[in-house]
Amino acid sequence: MALRTTALLCLSFLLLLTRGTLTDEGLASVPITLTVENELSNVSPESYSSSVVEGGVLLGALRRLQETQQDFKFTVTVDPNFGLFLESVNGVSGNEQDQTYWEILSESSGEYTRLDVGIGCYTPAANEHIVLRFSTWSKQ
């Protein structure tokens, strides 16, 4: 029940943002660094700088980045039970049949931590390093 409530709150917040009800005018900006990695190819990681309004969610930083960097694109899907899922980054999509997905991590001093919420709920800290890693999972 708590997971469903969290997903619904995140989705509601997202809808407010997309309708322009909330704006970032006059709010402090929090810088973040974003790295896109692909464990399944020989492509070098790509690093970007972005920002999110103080208290804002990662989705805002990704949208800001997509608006300012022509070489960064992403798509999301909305799951009715769990909210937003990062579907593709720079044209590379996760696929259930291939067991691939975009893992979202926070990196600090070489230590990687998987985020416990998605891009529609996660609030980055100032100067945080977010890693979007294309990876695989194994079915149990």
Secondary structure, DSSP 8 states (H G I E B T S, - for coil): -HHHHHHHHHHHHHHHHHTTSS--TT--EEEEEEEEEETTS----EEEEEEEETT--HHHHHHHHHHH-TT--EEEEEETTTEEEEEEETTEE-BTTTTEEEEEEEEETTEEEE-SS-TTT----TTEEEEEEEEE----
